[in-house]
């Protein structure tokens, strides 16, 4: 099964989106990075993990080398 990509920006919106997908039976989630893994991304990750539950896999999207270079 493919992971669901979550693109919501606010942690509350992330949680709502994840909860809806969990009700559909999804258990794998990848959060898109919106701020290079900063505190906002960490807050979104925490909200997603809480909403998804212990049986789910929730990860933050890998940052590509090009995105790292652009951020500098």
N, C-alpha and C positions, 0 to 999 in steps of 0.2 A: 504494500500500500504506500502511496506517495504521501509525503508530508504536506500538510496544509500551510501555505505561506500567509503570515499575518502581517498586514501593512498599516494597521491603525496606529495613530500617533500617541494618543492619550492612554495611559494605563487602564483607565476604566473602559475605554472602547476596546482595548485589547482583550480584557477579561470577558466582555460581552460577546465578542466575536468567537473567542475560544469556547465559551460555554455553549454557544449555539452549535458549534462544530462537534463538541463532545456529545451533545444530544443526538446528533446524526451518526454517532459511532466512531468519529475520528479520534485517534490517540497520538498522532505524530504531528508536531508543529515546529515551524521555523519562523522566527521573527526577523523581518527585514531590519537592517540597521538604518537608523535615521540620524545618528549622531556619533558614528565611529566607535560604538561601544561605551559611550559615556554613561553618566548617572541616569539619564533619561532612558537609555536602552536597558540599563540594569533594572530600573523600576518597571518597565514594560515586561521584561523577562520574568520578574517576580510575580507580576499580576497574571501573566499567562500560566506560569507553573501552578499558582494557587488555584486558578480557575480550571485547569486541566486535570488536576488530581495526581495522586502518587503513581497511578498506573500508566501515565502518559510520558512521552518523551518530548521535551521542549528545549529547543536550542536557538541560539542567536546565529544569524546568517554569517558565514565566513566573509571576511573582508578581503577583497581582491587587492593584489599589489598595485594596480592602477589607481584604485580608490585611496590607498595609503599615500601614494605619491601626490595625488591631487590635494589631499588634506594638508600637506606640508607647505 
